[in-house]
């Protein structure tokens, strides 16, 4: 039960990060919601963008979310493994 609770916390953190990135990309480049979420997810996980950024502001958002993904990974992994430890 504890693993499920910590897994849910990790899922919420990850979804919030991707949702925030998708909202930022939508504000700057105006893609559809699904495409923006996919793009934010790929950038956040370090897989790289789906397509080149359309503007300097989009490049800054992508850079910030790449850094946020690197910073969030240990937090999310810790939340997942906390129940085992």
SVG drawing of the C-alpha trace seen along z (x, -y; Angstrom):
<svg xmlns="http://www.w3.org/2000/svg" viewBox="-5 -34 25 36">
<polyline fill="none" stroke="black" stroke-width="0.4" points="0.0,0.0 2.9,-2.4 4.5,-1.7 1.2,-2.5 1.0,-5.8 4.6,-6.8 4.1,-5.7 1.0,-8.0 3.1,-10.9 5.8,-10.3 3.2,-10.1 1.6,-13.4 5.0,-15.1 5.9,-13.9 2.5,-14.8 2.7,-18.3 6.1,-18.9 5.0,-17.7 1.8,-19.6 3.6,-22.8 6.0,-22.3 3.2,-21.6 1.4,-24.8 4.6,-26.8 5.1,-25.4 1.4,-26.0 1.7,-29.6 4.8,-30.1 4.3,-27.9 0.5,-27.1 0.7,-23.4 -2.2,-21.0 -2.3,-19.8 -1.2,-16.3 1.8,-17.4 2.8,-20.0 2.6,-17.3 4.7,-14.8 7.2,-17.5 7.5,-18.6 7.8,-15.0 10.6,-14.2 12.5,-17.4 12.0,-16.7 13.2,-13.1 16.3,-14.1 15.3,-12.5 15.4,-15.8 12.8,-17.9 10.5,-16.5 11.2,-19.5 13.5,-22.6 12.2,-25.5 10.4,-28.2 11.8,-31.1 14.4,-32.0 11.7,-32.0 10.8,-28.4 14.5,-27.5 14.7,-29.0 11.5,-27.1 13.0,-23.8 16.3,-24.5 14.5,-25.2 12.5,-22.0 15.5,-19.9 17.2,-21.2 13.9,-20.7 13.8,-17.1 17.3,-16.5 16.5,-18.0 13.2,-16.2 14.5,-12.7 16.1,-12.1 13.1,-13.4 10.7,-11.2 13.0,-8.1 13.3,-8.7 9.5,-8.9 9.2,-5.6 11.9,-3.9 11.1,-5.4 8.7,-2.6 11.3,0.0 14.0,-1.7"/>
</svg>
